Every structure is written in structure tokens, then in C-alpha cells.
Amino acid sequence: MPTRVLTNTFHVDAAPEKVFEHLTTPESYIGLSPLVVAVRDVDRSEPGVVRYTSIERFRFLGLKYDNPIAVTLLTEGLSVRGQVRSPGGVRMGYRFDLSPEAGGTRVDDRLDLSAPWLVMGFAAGQARKVQLARARILAERLSGRSTRGS
């Protein structure tokens, strides 16, 4: 099965602990990932592990498709990593490594994507769009700046 690695490094004007808390709260991903519209079935019963179902909404040709994906989120120091299993054979490992930088946090964001060749281009394109948007939205959320002009 084809694989791709997507990386992005960015800065957030907030302490690493605040960024860590945000990234370990499943509900934070609603809107943080532009595709995620809901989170359900959150399970925190195992220390250091959060399992939940994330609902991604796709639109094509005027039709709406809600894609439920199983997410497992693990913590290790100031790193957040996880696995996503999506229908169609798409699998993605992700990792956010956080470190103090210039009064805020450096975030190293890595996605390891595997998918059948037939959907890899679409999956990688969507993953990259989300990765770049997530960096902007996270930085804006945690610095107190708004993107909506409200």
C-alpha cells in the first residue's frame, strides 16, 4: 500500500502545556480540523490514552458525506500521537512534538499516511489541507486572535 509523510513546523504564542492540553482534548478538534464536525464516544478509561470517534464531513458534487473515523490518542511527555482508521483502507499516524520556543511553543506536526493507490492522491491532498489549516487555527485560537472578525 502506498505511503506518504507530510510534515509542518509552526509556532504558537502559548505555553507548551496549554497547547498540549488543547491537543489532548478530543472536542478541541471540532473546527481545529476543518473537516471535523463532531466528536462522540470519548473513552478516557485507560491512563494516557483517549479513544473516540471523530466525524469528518466531506462534500462533493453537492452531496454531503459524514465519515466516522476511529481515533486513538496517546501522550508521551510533551508529545501527542495517535492513529486514525478511516473507511476505504486509509490509515494515518500523527504526532505533534511540542517544545518551548521564543515565549511560546514550537509544534512539529508529522502525518504518516497509507492508503490504497486509488484514493492516495485524494487522501494526501485532504490531509495536507487540514494540516496547514490546523496550524493556522491552533495558533489563532491559543493566541486569542479570532479568524471570524467577531
Secondary structure, 3 states (H helix, E strand, C coil): CCEEEEEEEEEECCCHHHHHHHHCCHHHHECCECCEEEEEEEECCCCCEEEEEEEEEEEECCEEEEEEEEEEEEEECCEEEEEEEEHHHEEEEEEEEEEEECCEEEEEEEEEEECCHHHHHHHHHHHHHHHHHHHHHHHHHHHCCCCCCC
